[in-house]
């Protein structure tokens, strides 16, 4: 295995770009940040981390010290940027959601395959400390077969979506469930080791947020007969914006249950109900892009990509995984629009019906 650092470039300069820059600067062994491009904050972010700010995407892609490009930009830009990165012979690390629909996902996968480069999709839910511990317990059979999963995200306007001029409020960037739901849909497949077979969804907007589906109830039936009920609400007030309310999971099995959030995990088996791991809680007023724990969730996946590139094995999170999550969010949207359950495998309606 070569000891030469893997060079990273970042496209984008918002909160997630800062998280990636922080991860590469402080927590990723074998990876090195080389340059940043795109966005009004690119120069300031590059200066902060002591790297170059390139004036164009092409200038960043022309650099010999960039092996991987992190695409941390609005959703509608993922397809054209990922395609450019692949055509330049650079590996693609693409922020979630992978794309706006499965047709775009297929084009990204094809572009990377044709170029012979690796593609991975950011899936923080697989790399958070508590979710990794929960997955370990599931794989060990601690709670038997999974019967039921309930992920809940309750966030006031997602901290940014209620700002009219922000890109998340642009209908061209997709709905709220595409954004957060792509996290949890991937987590459902990861936890269960199964694929969705049916979805029913109900969306609402009670407060007039400039977002589609700021409140969503989405139910999946999985191929292993597990049922998942997802609750998303961006419409609450400012109270409760903490890690013990923002991201909660309940997983019920034939022999026990697991309850976890971003700070704590509880295991219930037989007559025992124990908190097996707990960290101090923290709030997320601005997504905490400088917080070491927040950075660590991303750093673990970035470092895993570094190892995969050095050893020649595919990344653990593939383009197919990213596509599967988009198919789930897209099918949920179709269900909410029609009032009917949607079966899998999912066939996308005409793109004009986004």
C-alpha positions as a printed NumPy array, in Angstrom:
array([[  0.   ,   0.   ,   0.   ],
       [  1.429,   3.382,  -1.011],
       [  2.025,   5.962,   1.689],
       [  1.52 ,   8.834,  -0.748],
       [ -1.444,  10.938,   0.449],
       [ -4.574,  10.85 ,  -1.685],
       [ -5.188,  14.393,  -2.931],
       [ -8.685,  15.85 ,  -2.594],
       [-10.321,  18.829,  -4.246],
       [-13.646,  20.254,  -3.095],
       [-16.312,  21.796,  -5.31 ],
       [-18.473,  24.063,  -3.166],
       [-17.786,  26.299,  -0.189],
       [-20.847,  26.026,   2.047],
       [-21.361,  24.211,   5.343],
       [-20.676,  20.731,   3.994],
       [-17.579,  21.897,   2.135],
       [-16.305,  23.213,   5.466],
       [-17.011,  19.836,   7.072],
       [-14.978,  18.055,   4.376],
       [-12.142,  20.561,   4.646],
       [-12.086,  20.098,   8.414],
       [-12.146,  16.325,   8.066],
       [ -9.209,  16.27 ,   5.661],
       [ -7.256,  18.748,   7.778],
       [ -7.729,  17.045,  11.145],
       [ -9.162,  13.524,  11.055],
       [ -8.392,  11.683,   7.795],
       [ -5.219,   9.608,   7.683],
       [ -3.798,   9.341,   4.185],
       [ -5.862,  12.14 ,   2.66 ],
       [ -4.79 ,  15.694,   1.883],
       [ -6.834,  18.709,   0.81 ],
       [ -5.28 ,  20.352,  -2.265],
       [ -7.75 ,  22.961,  -3.523],
       [-11.28 ,  24.366,  -3.37 ],
       [-13.425,  25.858,  -6.141],
       [-16.959,  27.221,  -6.585],
       [-19.101,  29.403,  -4.377],
       [-18.806,  32.88 ,  -2.922],
       [-16.939,  31.582,   0.14 ],
       [-14.335,  29.504,  -1.704],
       [-11.459,  31.973,  -1.304],
       [-12.081,  32.47 ,   2.42 ],
       [-12.45 ,  28.733,   3.023],
       [ -9.283,  27.944,   1.086],
       [ -7.376,  30.621,   3.011],
       [ -8.597,  29.204,   6.311],
       [ -7.212,  25.765,   5.473],
       [ -4.087,  26.96 ,   3.695],
       [ -4.9  ,  25.579,   0.243],
       [ -5.46 ,  27.052,  -3.207],
       [ -8.759,  28.55 ,  -4.319],
       [ -9.135,  27.747,  -7.997],
       [-11.093,  30.201, -10.164],
       [-12.938,  27.512, -12.141],
       [-13.978,  23.89 , -11.939],
       [-11.728,  23.13 , -14.895],
       [ -8.713,  24.62 , -13.135],
       [ -9.254,  22.345, -10.145],
       [ -9.704,  19.309, -12.396],
       [ -6.464,  20.105, -14.235],
       [ -4.406,  19.745, -11.059],
       [ -2.099,  16.735, -10.88 ],
       [ -2.306,  16.678,  -7.068],
       [ -6.08 ,  16.078,  -7.065],
       [ -7.078,  12.397,  -7.164],
       [-10.598,  12.687,  -5.721],
       [-13.124,  15.49 ,  -6.065],
       [-15.78 ,  16.044,  -3.417],
       [-18.921,  17.516,  -4.989],
       [-20.605,  19.471,  -2.172],
       [-22.926,  21.686,  -4.177],
       [-26.712,  22.075,  -4.652],
       [-28.54 ,  18.959,  -5.818],
       [-29.281,  20.154,  -9.351],
       [-25.553,  20.509, -10.057],
       [-24.597,  16.949,  -9.122],
       [-25.097,  15.374, -12.542],
       [-23.128,  17.91 , -14.626],
       [-20.339,  18.268, -12.059],
       [-19.946,  14.544, -11.375],
       [-19.798,  13.952, -15.123],
       [-17.054,  16.565, -15.556],
       [-15.082,  15.101, -12.654],
       [-15.29 ,  11.578, -14.075],
       [-14.333,  12.707, -17.573],
       [-11.254,  14.366, -16.063],
       [-10.2  ,  10.983, -14.662],
       [-10.809,  11.914, -11.02 ],
       [-12.641,   9.743,  -8.504],
       [-16.048,  11.121,  -7.481],
       [-17.17 ,  11.648,  -3.882],
       [-20.712,  12.962,  -4.244],
       [-22.746,  14.571,  -1.481],
       [-26.22 ,  13.227,  -0.879],
       [-28.729,  13.153,  -2.371],
       [-26.963,  11.552,  -5.304],
       [-29.186,  13.338,  -7.832],
       [-32.716,  14.578,  -8.433],
       [-34.025,  11.306,  -9.879],
       [-32.939,   7.822, -10.886],
       [-32.326,   8.837, -14.517],
       [-29.661,  11.277, -13.347],
       [-28.224,   8.602, -11.052],
       [-27.911,   6.226, -13.994],
       [-26.061,   8.863, -16.018],
       [-23.599,   9.493, -13.171],
       [-22.961,   5.775, -12.683],
       [-22.432,   5.343, -16.425],
       [-20.035,   8.314, -16.622],
       [-17.885,   6.922, -13.81 ],
       [-17.912,   3.417, -15.265],
       [-16.869,   4.692, -18.7  ],
       [-14.058,   6.76 , -17.173],
       [-12.845,   3.908, -14.983],
       [-13.074,   5.972, -11.778],
       [-14.573,   5.148,  -8.4  ],
       [-17.867,   6.66 ,  -7.275],
       [-19.086,   6.919,  -3.702],
       [-22.037,   8.772,  -2.204],
       [-21.942,  10.524,   1.173],
       [-24.009,   8.477,   3.627],
       [-23.307,   9.856,   7.083],
       [-25.937,   7.624,   8.66 ],
       [-23.641,   4.632,   8.136],
       [-20.695,   6.365,   9.819],
       [-22.258,   7.988,  12.896],
       [-21.046,   6.466,  16.14 ],
       [-24.442,   5.375,  17.438],
       [-25.705,   4.   ,  14.129],
       [-22.492,   1.994,  13.712],
       [-23.027,   0.495,  17.166],
       [-26.685,  -0.241,  16.348],
       [-25.641,  -1.999,  13.13 ],
       [-23.152,  -4.077,  15.128],
       [-25.908,  -5.202,  17.513],
       [-28.203,  -6.059,  14.602],
       [-25.501,  -8.095,  12.868],
       [-24.788,  -9.916,  16.138],
       [-28.461, -10.874,  16.382],
       [-28.947,  -9.101,  19.706],
       [-32.624,  -8.312,  19.001],
       [-33.441, -11.18 ,  16.636],
       [-35.172, -10.522,  13.325],
       [-36.151,  -6.922,  12.619],
       [-39.893,  -6.334,  12.737],
       [-40.223,  -2.559,  12.747],
       [-38.089,   0.578,  12.34 ],
       [-39.089,   4.158,  13.106],
       [-36.655,   6.953,  12.18 ],
       [-37.716,  10.462,  13.256],
       [-36.25 ,  13.846,  12.327],
       [-37.811,  16.905,  13.956],
       [-36.002,  20.09 ,  12.975],
       [-37.079,  23.77 ,  12.919],
       [-36.958,  24.656,   9.243],
       [-33.895,  22.436,   8.985],
       [-32.018,  25.5  ,  10.199],
       [-31.872,  26.952,   6.68 ],
       [-34.907,  25.964,   4.624],
       [-37.021,  28.85 ,   5.928],
       [-34.657,  31.402,   4.347],
       [-36.423,  32.31 ,   1.07 ],
       [-33.238,  33.106,  -0.865],
       [-31.432,  29.897,   0.128],
       [-30.928,  27.17 ,  -2.472],
       [-32.846,  24.498,  -0.482],
       [-36.025,  26.55 ,  -0.955],
       [-35.638,  26.438,  -4.754],
       [-38.096,  23.884,  -6.221],
       [-35.435,  22.945,  -8.773],
       [-33.41 ,  21.388,  -5.92 ],
       [-36.09 ,  18.838,  -5.005],
       [-38.202,  18.447,  -1.898],
       [-37.386,  18.061,   1.794],
       [-37.797,  14.29 ,   1.747],
       [-35.323,  14.009,  -1.119],
       [-32.806,  15.861,   1.046],
       [-33.172,  14.185,   4.451],
       [-35.007,  11.095,   3.22 ],
       [-32.029,  10.038,   1.134],
       [-30.161,   9.593,   4.438],
       [-32.777,   7.477,   6.129],
       [-33.755,   5.44 ,   3.06 ],
       [-30.147,   4.329,   2.749],
       [-30.085,   3.554,   6.473],
       [-33.163,   1.322,   6.129],
       [-31.459,  -0.785,   3.465],
       [-28.238,  -0.878,   5.5  ],
       [-29.847,  -1.864,   8.791],
       [-32.193,  -4.477,   7.332],
       [-30.   ,  -5.851,   4.547],
       [-33.196,  -5.821,   2.494],
       [-34.777,  -3.916,  -0.38 ],
       [-38.07 ,  -1.987,  -0.384],
       [-41.101,  -3.641,  -1.936],
       [-43.813,  -1.005,  -1.307],
       [-44.148,   2.578,  -0.051],
       [-47.023,   4.799,   1.02 ],
       [-46.41 ,   8.47 ,   1.81 ],
       [-48.359,  11.501,   2.996],
       [-46.828,  15.007,   2.749],
       [-47.993,  18.321,   4.213],
       [-46.957,  21.952,   4.614],
       [-48.8  ,  23.613,   7.5  ],
       [-46.637,  26.696,   8.025],
       [-45.907,  27.871,   4.502],
       [-42.213,  27.015,   4.436],
       [-40.787,  27.473,   0.919],
       [-40.273,  23.722,   0.676],
       [-42.221,  20.779,  -0.637],
       [-42.889,  18.069,   1.971],
       [-41.566,  19.824,   5.125],
       [-43.759,  17.371,   7.028],
       [-43.828,  13.787,   5.791],
       [-45.013,  10.397,   7.011],
       [-43.558,   7.63 ,   4.852],
       [-44.059,   3.897,   5.348],
       [-41.979,   1.203,   3.642],
       [-42.424,  -2.553,   3.519],
       [-39.048,  -4.25 ,   3.085],
       [-38.276,  -7.541,   1.343],
       [-37.502,  -9.233,   4.692],
       [-41.036,  -8.294,   5.887],
       [-39.799,  -5.515,   8.156],
       [-41.945,  -2.371,   8.204],
       [-40.463,   1.119,   8.492],
       [-42.354,   4.273,   9.406],
       [-40.41 ,   7.491,   8.763],
       [-41.43 ,  10.797,  10.347],
       [-39.965,  14.054,   9.032],
       [-40.988,  17.5  ,  10.284],
       [-39.195,  20.763,   9.526],
       [-42.11 ,  22.867,  10.814],
       [-41.579,  22.981,  14.58 ],
       [-40.434,  26.042,  16.535],
       [-36.86 ,  26.666,  17.663],
       [-37.084,  24.463,  20.754],
       [-35.782,  20.932,  20.549],
       [-33.106,  21.509,  17.937],
       [-30.681,  19.135,  19.579],
       [-29.097,  15.829,  18.808],
       [-31.533,  13.867,  20.986],
       [-34.552,  15.127,  19.08 ],
       [-33.212,  15.708,  15.607],
       [-32.316,  12.14 ,  14.667],
       [-34.043,   9.334,  16.576],
       [-34.32 ,   5.661,  15.673],
       [-36.383,   2.857,  17.176],
       [-35.677,  -0.656,  15.892],
       [-37.89 ,  -3.455,  17.212],
       [-36.947,  -7.093,  16.758],
       [-38.326, -10.49 ,  17.716],
       [-36.038, -10.641,  20.772],
       [-35.509,  -7.023,  21.789],
       [-35.274,  -3.394,  20.739],
       [-32.681,  -0.723,  20.026],
       [-33.272,   2.976,  20.624],
       [-30.684,   5.522,  19.562],
       [-30.065,   9.117,  18.549],
       [-26.856,  11.016,  17.875],
       [-25.724,  10.85 ,  21.514],
       [-27.075,   7.724,  23.151],
       [-27.994,   4.112,  22.415],
       [-30.229,   1.862,  24.509],
       [-30.517,  -1.905,  24.166],
       [-33.621,  -3.692,  25.467],
       [-33.459,  -7.494,  25.695],
       [-35.425,  -9.771,  27.995],
       [-35.973,  -7.88 ,  31.248],
       [-32.941,  -5.614,  30.727],
       [-33.173,  -2.023,  29.529],
       [-29.713,  -0.482,  29.517],
       [-28.03 ,   2.591,  28.113],
       [-24.944,   1.013,  26.593],
       [-23.257,   4.195,  25.365],
       [-23.875,   7.889,  25.947],
       [-22.119,  11.091,  24.869],
       [-22.813,  14.706,  25.877],
       [-25.696,  16.218,  23.934],
       [-25.137,  19.263,  21.766],
       [-27.32 ,  21.624,  19.757],
       [-27.155,  22.383,  16.054],
       [-27.89 ,  26.1  ,  15.529],
       [-25.867,  26.212,  12.306],
       [-25.195,  22.523,  11.683],
       [-21.945,  22.899,  13.693],
       [-19.616,  22.543,  10.659],
       [-16.591,  23.035,  12.941],
       [-17.615,  20.544,  15.635],
       [-15.177,  17.578,  15.828],
       [-18.02 ,  15.079,  16.25 ],
       [-19.843,  16.439,  13.229],
       [-16.611,  16.347,  11.244],
       [-15.878,  12.821,  12.471],
       [-19.036,  11.399,  10.882],
       [-17.77 ,  12.533,   7.491],
       [-14.101,  11.787,   8.17 ],
       [-14.819,   8.09 ,   8.732],
       [-16.316,   7.717,   5.256],
       [-13.617,   9.831,   3.593],
       [-10.93 ,   7.712,   5.248],
       [-12.701,   4.538,   4.137],
       [-12.512,   5.816,   0.549],
       [ -8.782,   6.482,   0.967],
       [ -8.278,   2.879,   2.096],
       [-10.367,   1.521,  -0.786],
       [ -8.347,   3.476,  -3.349],
       [ -5.063,   2.268,  -1.872],
       [ -6.147,  -1.371,  -1.726],
       [ -8.015,  -1.464,  -5.033],
       [-11.358,  -2.524,  -3.611],
       [-14.632,  -0.697,  -4.345],
       [-15.928,   1.816,  -1.782],
       [-18.428,   0.389,   0.695],
       [-21.065,   2.9  ,  -0.397],
       [-21.554,   2.598,  -4.142],
       [-23.364,   4.527,  -6.815],
       [-25.967,   1.76 ,  -6.792],
       [-26.576,   2.48 ,  -3.095],
       [-27.067,   6.148,  -3.89 ],
       [-29.476,   5.286,  -6.699],
       [-31.489,   2.963,  -4.463],
       [-32.042,   5.768,  -1.949],
       [-33.188,   8.129,  -4.705],
       [-35.601,   5.501,  -6.04 ],
       [-37.105,   5.269,  -2.543],
       [-37.521,   9.041,  -2.171],
       [-38.885,   9.362,  -5.698],
       [-41.411,   6.579,  -5.146],
       [-42.482,   8.206,  -1.868],
       [-43.114,  11.477,  -3.682],
       [-45.211,   9.704,  -6.313],
       [-47.245,   8.05 ,  -3.556],
       [-47.837,  11.384,  -1.806],
       [-48.919,  12.993,  -5.08 ],
       [-51.31 ,  10.201,  -6.082],
       [-52.536,   9.   ,  -2.695],
       [-51.673,   5.449,  -3.745],
       [-49.061,   2.952,  -2.598],
       [-46.154,   2.486,  -5.02 ],
       [-44.486,  -0.886,  -5.603],
       [-40.825,  -1.614,  -6.322],
       [-38.842,  -1.921,  -8.486],
       [-39.665,   1.712,  -9.134],
       [-40.126,   3.05 , -12.653],
       [-39.776,   6.808, -12.831],
       [-42.65 ,   8.856, -14.261],
       [-41.96 ,  11.457, -16.918],
       [-39.31 ,  13.929, -15.756],
       [-41.743,  16.779, -16.336],
       [-43.73 ,  15.515, -13.338],
       [-40.998,  16.321, -10.809]])
